[in-house]
Amino acid sequence: MPLRRGIPLRAVAPNAVTALALCSGLTGVRFAIAGEWERAAGAIIIAGVLDGLDGRIARLLKGQSKFGEQLDSLSDVIAFGVAPALIMFLWSLKDVPRYGWIFALALAVCMAMRLARFNSQIDSVEQPHKSAGFLTGVPAPAAAGLAMLPLYIWLWSGQDMARIPWITAPWLAFVAFLAVSNIATFSWSSLRIRRSVRLEALVGVALVGAALLSAPFETLTVICLVYLGLIAWSVRSYAKVKRRRAAQAG
């Protein structure tokens, strides 16, 4: 029987989704250049959704590969680091180009550093955050979404104050810090829902989906604020885990 040659389709499918996420992020820059801010923000959100799917597709099809891991990291740097930085620069920071560019660069560089740290620790045995079900810092897609919070507010409120560079620049610096920080944040894959509230959770997800369709930028603003609150909660939760581990070790 002749040997089959070529790459199996199951290995190509997740990489194709990753490439689509990359294309969506770069398309957001194209929309920003044209001044189509709603589409620019939407393109980054779509890239985030695709990024959340590629890993799950790879595991479902058993198509994980080293190539896919590297492509995913490169895609994340561009779609969630470079693209949001350029969008926010073109939307707001270009009004003070010399200083604004520094903050745009900070977001892109910190995102690259975050992903480089992730790749360097992927085979590390000692990962206290991961072993407890937490992430280290804010993940790239979430950081990209948070970075554009002033843009979301401006799109639904029309308030030009949200577009002032002296507000946007410190916000980008704060998000860049969260991305490269050692703050423990919740990993969505480790969260568990009680069986007794399963139906209520499904209704909640459906309502959020409906809200995103009918009032996308108001909903994204609320999601960002809720996520910031969850960061504070995750820090407290991990502190409890550390105390429990210290007590067991003692």
Buried (B, 14 or more C-beta within 10 A) or exposed (E): EEEEEEEEEBBBBBBEBBBBBBBBBBBBBEBBEEEBBEBBBBBBBBBBEBBBBBBEBBEEBEBBBEEBBEBBBBBBBBBBBBBBBBBBBBBBBEBBEEEBBBBBBBBBBBBBBBBEBBEEBEEEEEEEBBEBBBBBBBBBBBBBBBBBBBBBBBBBEEEEEBBBBEEBBEBBBEBBBBBBBEBBBBBEEEEEEEEEEEEEEEEEEEEEEEBBEEEBBBBBBBBBEEBBEBBEEBEEBBEEBEEEEEEEEE
